[in-house]
């Protein structure tokens, strides 16, 4: 049942990627034109929860990859673990890099927003 819930969550995240794109384009358009109607998309009620979700998602990715690698490295599991392919290692490294980049970008956005608007 747990894995079914995880699969549903993955499907929901994939479906929401279009919404994230729409919000990103709307924020870019609002910043470029200064339109007040589109500026509400970049409001705190959307920006802060999205940043919190980005932080949570990045931390979960980092934890899961760390856990996978630590379980793979155990002496008790070496006999049943197949060697990791270079493609899988590369994919894990890219996921780590993207998670760290996301954390850095959220930190930079919060810092810049604080300096410009004197609020988070």
C-alpha positions as CSV (number, residue, x, y, z in Angstrom):
1,X,0.0,0.0,0.0
2,X,2.9,2.3,0.8
3,X,4.4,1.9,-2.6
4,X,1.0,2.6,-4.3
5,X,0.9,5.9,-2.4
6,X,4.4,6.7,-3.5
7,X,3.5,6.0,-7.1
8,X,0.5,8.2,-6.9
9,X,2.7,11.0,-5.5
10,X,5.1,10.6,-8.4
11,X,2.2,10.8,-10.8
12,X,0.9,14.0,-9.1
13,X,4.3,15.6,-9.2
14,X,4.6,14.9,-12.9
15,X,1.1,16.3,-13.5
16,X,1.9,19.5,-11.6
17,X,5.1,20.2,-13.6
18,X,2.9,22.0,-16.2
19,X,1.5,24.2,-13.4
20,X,5.0,25.0,-12.2
21,X,5.9,26.1,-15.7
22,X,2.9,28.3,-15.9
23,X,3.7,29.9,-12.6
24,X,7.3,30.5,-13.7
25,X,6.3,32.0,-17.0
26,X,3.8,34.2,-15.2
27,X,6.3,35.4,-12.7
28,X,8.8,36.2,-15.5
29,X,6.1,38.1,-17.4
30,X,5.2,40.0,-14.3
31,X,8.8,40.9,-13.5
32,X,9.4,42.0,-17.1
33,X,6.3,44.1,-17.6
34,X,5.6,45.2,-14.0
35,X,1.9,44.2,-14.5
36,X,0.0,44.2,-11.2
37,X,-2.3,41.4,-12.2
38,X,0.5,39.0,-13.0
39,X,2.5,40.2,-10.0
40,X,0.1,38.4,-7.7
41,X,1.4,35.1,-9.0
42,X,4.8,36.0,-7.4
43,X,3.0,36.9,-4.1
44,X,4.1,35.5,-0.8
45,X,1.1,33.1,-0.7
46,X,2.6,31.2,-3.7
47,X,6.3,32.0,-3.4
48,X,6.9,30.9,0.2
49,X,5.1,27.5,0.0
50,X,6.9,26.7,-3.3
51,X,10.2,27.5,-1.7
52,X,9.4,25.3,1.3
53,X,8.4,22.5,-1.1
54,X,11.6,23.0,-3.0
55,X,13.7,22.8,0.2
56,X,11.8,19.7,1.4
57,X,12.1,17.9,-2.0
58,X,15.8,18.6,-2.2
59,X,16.4,17.4,1.4
60,X,14.3,14.2,0.7
61,X,16.3,13.6,-2.5
62,X,19.6,14.0,-0.7
63,X,18.5,11.7,2.2
64,X,17.2,9.0,-0.2
65,X,20.4,9.0,-2.2
66,X,22.6,8.9,1.0
67,X,20.5,6.1,2.3
68,X,20.7,4.1,-0.9
69,X,24.5,4.5,-1.0
70,X,24.9,3.6,2.7
71,X,22.8,0.5,2.3
72,X,24.7,-0.5,-0.8
73,X,28.0,-0.2,1.1
74,X,27.1,-2.4,4.0
75,X,29.1,-5.6,4.2
76,X,26.0,-7.6,4.8
77,X,24.4,-6.5,1.5
78,X,27.4,-6.8,-0.8
79,X,26.7,-10.4,-1.7
80,X,23.3,-9.6,-3.2
81,X,23.9,-6.2,-4.7
82,X,24.8,-6.0,-8.4
83,X,27.5,-3.6,-9.4
84,X,26.1,-0.1,-10.0
85,X,26.2,0.9,-13.6
86,X,27.9,4.1,-14.7
87,X,24.6,5.5,-15.9
88,X,23.0,5.0,-12.5
89,X,26.0,6.6,-10.8
90,X,25.8,9.5,-13.2
91,X,22.1,9.9,-12.6
92,X,22.6,9.9,-8.8
93,X,25.3,12.5,-9.1
94,X,23.1,14.7,-11.3
95,X,20.3,14.4,-8.7
96,X,22.7,15.4,-5.9
97,X,23.9,18.4,-7.9
98,X,20.4,19.5,-8.7
99,X,19.3,19.2,-5.1
100,X,22.3,21.2,-3.9
101,X,21.7,23.8,-6.7
102,X,18.0,24.1,-5.7
103,X,19.0,24.7,-2.1
104,X,21.6,27.3,-3.1
105,X,19.1,29.1,-5.4
106,X,16.4,29.2,-2.7
107,X,18.9,30.6,-0.3
108,X,20.0,33.2,-2.9
109,X,16.4,34.1,-3.6
110,X,15.6,34.5,0.1
111,X,18.7,36.6,0.6
112,X,18.0,38.9,-2.3
113,X,14.3,39.2,-1.4
114,X,15.3,40.2,2.1
115,X,17.7,42.8,0.9
116,X,15.3,44.3,-1.6
117,X,12.1,44.1,0.5
118,X,13.3,43.8,4.1
119,X,11.1,40.8,4.6
120,X,11.2,37.1,3.8
